């Protein structure tokens, strides 16, 4: 699911917020499909995160950089397919509703649709995945944090509400399941990074 903004507003974005937006964009991209050679090369050459900020995130980021430097793009694509696709039940569910024990009535997808409309966001025309696909949820957070398509970032209150309603209940469980999956190799590093980033976001929203 790709979030598309409808409001033409522009505000400067602080470097810290730009970094948050980049992390959300990266997670969205890695969960949408396996990384190609260009993305792996970009990650392999990325700068480390200072450990005096958040040691867990710094280590997870460094491990992801190291894994990206030796990962073959075809193997990464195969791993993504083995984890999230395939015939029948996937090895790891990539849908937030699965981790929330969602029922057909009041399913998270219904609430996500309503919240996207309230935020002035629409789904991309070529989007086929349900609204609770984690790649789509991370992409929405990227737009809320960093803006896009003529839209400035959302308020902290709007970011917090979407995060706490649609990501916080299931993202930690999802990354834990991904980290335990027998087919996860490169994506075990993605899971560790995602879990560390989600923990930092949860803490940051509590402090705001």
MOQUIRA-V522807 format. One record per pair of residues at least 6 apart in sequence whose ideal C-beta (glycine too) atoms are under 8 Angstrom apart, sorted by the first residue. I is the first residue (numbers start at 0). GAP is how many residues later the second one is. D is the distance in Angstrom with one decimal. If there is no record, write none. Layout:
i->I gap->GAP d->D
i->I gap->GAP d->D
This chain:
i->0 gap->122 d->5.6
i->0 gap->123 d->7.4
i->0 gap->126 d->5.1
i->0 gap->128 d->5.4
i->0 gap->129 d->7.5
i->0 gap->130 d->5.6
i->0 gap->132 d->5.6
i->0 gap->134 d->7.1
i->0 gap->135 d->2.6
i->0 gap->136 d->7.6
i->0 gap->138 d->6.7
i->0 gap->139 d->7.6
i->1 gap->121 d->6.6
i->1 gap->122 d->3.5
i->1 gap->124 d->7.8
i->1 gap->125 d->5.4
i->1 gap->134 d->6.9
i->1 gap->137 d->5.8
i->2 gap->113 d->7.0
i->2 gap->118 d->4.8
i->2 gap->119 d->7.8
i->2 gap->120 d->7.3
i->2 gap->121 d->7.8
i->2 gap->133 d->7.3
i->2 gap->136 d->5.3
i->2 gap->137 d->4.4
i->2 gap->139 d->7.7
i->2 gap->140 d->4.6
i->2 gap->145 d->7.7
i->3 gap->117 d->6.5
i->3 gap->118 d->5.0
i->3 gap->119 d->7.0
i->3 gap->120 d->5.6
i->3 gap->145 d->5.7
i->4 gap->115 d->6.7
i->4 gap->116 d->6.1
i->4 gap->138 d->5.9
i->4 gap->142 d->7.2
i->4 gap->143 d->5.7
i->4 gap->144 d->4.4
i->4 gap->145 d->6.1
i->4 gap->146 d->3.3
i->5 gap->114 d->4.9
i->5 gap->115 d->7.1
i->5 gap->116 d->6.4
i->5 gap->145 d->7.5
i->6 gap->113 d->5.0
i->6 gap->143 d->7.1
i->6 gap->144 d->5.0
i->7 gap->142 d->4.2
i->7 gap->143 d->7.1
i->8 gap->141 d->7.6
i->8 gap->142 d->6.1
i->8 gap->143 d->4.6
i->9 gap->137 d->7.7
i->9 gap->140 d->7.7
i->9 gap->142 d->5.5
i->10 gap->136 d->7.6
i->10 gap->141 d->4.0
i->10 gap->142 d->6.8
i->12 gap->8 d->7.5
i->12 gap->133 d->6.1
i->12 gap->134 d->6.8
i->12 gap->139 d->7.8
i->12 gap->140 d->6.2
i->16 gap->128 d->5.9
i->16 gap->129 d->6.6
i->16 gap->136 d->6.4
i->17 gap->128 d->6.2
i->19 gap->125 d->4.9
i->19 gap->126 d->7.4
i->19 gap->181 d->7.7
i->20 gap->121 d->5.1
i->20 gap->124 d->4.4
i->20 gap->125 d->2.8
i->20 gap->126 d->7.9
i->20 gap->132 d->7.8
i->21 gap->124 d->7.7
i->22 gap->174 d->5.5
i->23 gap->114 d->5.0
i->23 gap->115 d->7.3
i->23 gap->117 d->4.6
i->23 gap->118 d->3.9
i->23 gap->121 d->6.1
i->23 gap->122 d->7.7
i->24 gap->113 d->7.6
i->24 gap->114 d->7.3
i->24 gap->117 d->4.6
i->24 gap->121 d->7.7
i->25 gap->17 d->8.0
i->26 gap->107 d->7.8
i->26 gap->108 d->7.8
i->26 gap->111 d->4.5
i->26 gap->163 d->7.7
i->26 gap->166 d->7.9
i->26 gap->167 d->5.6
i->26 gap->170 d->7.3
i->27 gap->107 d->4.9
i->27 gap->108 d->7.4
i->27 gap->110 d->3.9
i->27 gap->111 d->4.2
i->27 gap->114 d->6.2
i->28 gap->6 d->7.4
i->28 gap->10 d->6.8
i->28 gap->106 d->7.7
i->29 gap->157 d->7.8
i->29 gap->160 d->5.3
i->30 gap->53 d->7.6
i->30 gap->63 d->6.3
i->30 gap->102 d->7.7
i->30 gap->103 d->5.3
i->30 gap->104 d->4.0
i->30 gap->107 d->6.8
i->31 gap->103 d->4.1
i->32 gap->44 d->7.1
i->32 gap->47 d->6.1
i->33 gap->39 d->7.1
i->33 gap->42 d->4.2
i->33 gap->43 d->3.5
i->33 gap->44 d->7.4
i->33 gap->45 d->6.5
i->33 gap->46 d->3.7
i->33 gap->47 d->7.3
i->34 gap->8 d->7.3
i->34 gap->33 d->7.3
i->34 gap->36 d->7.4
i->34 gap->38 d->6.5
i->34 gap->41 d->5.2
i->34 gap->151 d->8.0
i->35 gap->37 d->5.3
i->35 gap->41 d->8.0
i->36 gap->36 d->4.6
i->38 gap->29 d->8.0
i->39 gap->28 d->4.8
i->39 gap->29 d->7.8
i->39 gap->31 d->5.5
i->39 gap->33 d->5.9
i->39 gap->36 d->7.0
i->40 gap->27 d->7.9
i->42 gap->21 d->6.5
i->42 gap->22 d->6.0
i->42 gap->25 d->3.7
i->42 gap->26 d->7.9
i->43 gap->21 d->6.3
i->43 gap->24 d->4.6
i->43 gap->25 d->3.8
i->45 gap->15 d->7.7
i->45 gap->19 d->5.4
i->47 gap->10 d->6.7
i->47 gap->13 d->6.6
i->47 gap->14 d->5.4
i->47 gap->17 d->7.0
i->48 gap->8 d->6.1
i->48 gap->9 d->4.3
i->48 gap->12 d->4.8
i->48 gap->13 d->7.6
i->49 gap->8 d->6.6
i->50 gap->7 d->4.3
i->50 gap->8 d->7.5
i->53 gap->142 d->7.2
i->53 gap->146 d->5.3
i->55 gap->140 d->4.5
i->55 gap->143 d->7.0
i->55 gap->144 d->7.9
i->56 gap->136 d->7.5
i->56 gap->139 d->4.3
i->56 gap->140 d->6.1
i->56 gap->143 d->5.6
i->58 gap->137 d->7.7
i->59 gap->129 d->7.4
i->59 gap->132 d->4.4
i->59 gap->133 d->4.2
i->59 gap->135 d->7.5
i->59 gap->136 d->4.2
i->59 gap->137 d->7.7
i->60 gap->132 d->6.0
i->60 gap->135 d->7.9
i->62 gap->126 d->5.1
i->62 gap->129 d->6.4
i->62 gap->130 d->7.5
i->63 gap->125 d->4.7
i->63 gap->126 d->6.6
i->63 gap->128 d->7.6
i->63 gap->129 d->4.9
i->66 gap->119 d->5.5
i->66 gap->122 d->4.4
i->67 gap->118 d->7.8
i->70 gap->115 d->5.0
i->74 gap->110 d->8.0
i->74 gap->111 d->7.6
i->75 gap->110 d->5.4
i->78 gap->104 d->6.4
i->78 gap->105 d->7.2
i->78 gap->106 d->6.0
i->78 gap->107 d->5.8
i->78 gap->108 d->5.9
i->79 gap->107 d->7.1
i->81 gap->9 d->6.4
i->81 gap->101 d->4.4
i->82 gap->7 d->6.9
i->82 gap->8 d->5.1
i->82 gap->9 d->5.1
i->82 gap->95 d->7.1
i->82 gap->98 d->5.9
i->82 gap->100 d->5.4
i->82 gap->101 d->6.3
i->82 gap->104 d->5.9
i->83 gap->6 d->5.3
i->83 gap->7 d->7.4
i->83 gap->8 d->6.3
i->83 gap->10 d->4.9
i->90 gap->90 d->5.4
i->90 gap->91 d->7.6
i->90 gap->92 d->5.5
i->91 gap->82 d->7.5
i->91 gap->85 d->5.3
i->91 gap->86 d->5.2
i->91 gap->89 d->5.1
i->91 gap->92 d->7.8
i->92 gap->6 d->7.3
i->92 gap->81 d->7.5
i->92 gap->84 d->7.5
i->93 gap->39 d->6.0
i->93 gap->40 d->5.4
i->93 gap->41 d->7.2
i->93 gap->80 d->7.3
i->94 gap->35 d->6.5
i->94 gap->37 d->5.0
i->94 gap->38 d->6.0
i->94 gap->39 d->7.2
i->95 gap->12 d->5.6
i->95 gap->36 d->4.2
i->95 gap->37 d->7.9
i->95 gap->38 d->6.1
i->95 gap->41 d->6.2
i->95 gap->70 d->6.3
i->95 gap->71 d->7.3
i->95 gap->73 d->7.3
i->95 gap->74 d->4.4
i->95 gap->75 d->7.5
i->95 gap->78 d->7.4
i->96 gap->10 d->5.8
i->96 gap->11 d->4.7
i->96 gap->12 d->6.5
i->96 gap->33 d->8.0
i->96 gap->35 d->4.7
i->96 gap->73 d->7.8
i->97 gap->72 d->7.4
i->98 gap->70 d->7.0
i->98 gap->71 d->3.3
i->98 gap->74 d->4.3
i->98 gap->75 d->5.7
i->98 gap->78 d->8.0
i->99 gap->8 d->5.9
i->99 gap->69 d->5.2
i->99 gap->70 d->5.3
i->101 gap->6 d->5.4
i->101 gap->30 d->7.8
i->106 gap->25 d->7.8
i->107 gap->23 d->7.7
i->107 gap->24 d->4.9
i->107 gap->58 d->6.5
i->108 gap->21 d->5.5
i->108 gap->22 d->4.4
i->108 gap->23 d->5.1
i->110 gap->54 d->7.0
i->110 gap->55 d->7.4
i->111 gap->19 d->4.1
i->111 gap->20 d->6.1
i->111 gap->25 d->7.6
i->111 gap->54 d->5.9
i->112 gap->18 d->5.8
i->114 gap->46 d->7.8
i->114 gap->47 d->6.3
i->114 gap->50 d->7.0
i->114 gap->51 d->7.2
i->115 gap->6 d->6.9
i->115 gap->7 d->7.3
i->115 gap->15 d->7.4
i->115 gap->24 d->7.0
i->118 gap->25 d->7.2
i->118 gap->35 d->6.7
i->118 gap->39 d->6.6
i->118 gap->43 d->7.4
i->119 gap->31 d->7.5
i->120 gap->19 d->6.7
i->120 gap->22 d->6.6
i->122 gap->8 d->7.4
i->122 gap->13 d->8.0
i->126 gap->9 d->7.4
i->128 gap->6 d->7.2
i->128 gap->7 d->6.1
i->131 gap->34 d->7.5
i->133 gap->37 d->7.0
i->133 gap->40 d->6.1
i->136 gap->29 d->5.6
i->136 gap->30 d->5.7
i->136 gap->34 d->8.0
i->137 gap->29 d->7.8
i->139 gap->22 d->6.5
i->139 gap->26 d->7.9
i->140 gap->18 d->7.1
i->140 gap->21 d->6.7
i->140 gap->22 d->6.5
i->140 gap->26 d->6.8
i->141 gap->6 d->7.2
i->142 gap->6 d->7.8
i->142 gap->8 d->6.8
i->142 gap->11 d->7.9
i->143 gap->9 d->6.6
i->143 gap->10 d->4.1
i->143 gap->14 d->6.2
i->143 gap->15 d->4.8
i->143 gap->18 d->6.0
i->144 gap->8 d->5.7
i->144 gap->9 d->7.6
i->144 gap->14 d->6.2
i->145 gap->7 d->5.9
i->146 gap->6 d->4.7
i->152 gap->6 d->7.8
i->153 gap->8 d->8.0
i->155 gap->49 d->7.9
i->155 gap->52 d->5.3
i->158 gap->46 d->7.6
i->159 gap->45 d->4.6
i->159 gap->48 d->6.8
i->162 gap->38 d->6.3
i->162 gap->39 d->7.9
i->162 gap->42 d->6.2
i->163 gap->41 d->6.8
i->166 gap->31 d->7.1
i->167 gap->30 d->7.5
i->167 gap->34 d->6.0
i->170 gap->23 d->7.2
i->170 gap->27 d->4.8
i->171 gap->23 d->6.3
i->171 gap->26 d->5.9
i->171 gap->27 d->7.5
i->174 gap->16 d->4.5
i->174 gap->17 d->7.7
i->174 gap->19 d->4.5
i->174 gap->20 d->4.1
i->174 gap->23 d->6.8
i->175 gap->15 d->7.5
i->175 gap->19 d->6.9
i->177 gap->6 d->5.9
i->177 gap->9 d->5.9
i->177 gap->10 d->7.3
i->177 gap->12 d->7.2
i->177 gap->13 d->3.9
i->177 gap->16 d->7.7
i->178 gap->9 d->5.4
i->178 gap->12 d->3.9
i->178 gap->13 d->6.3
i->178 gap->16 d->7.2
i->180 gap->6 d->7.4
i->180 gap->7 d->7.7
i->183 gap->7 d->6.7
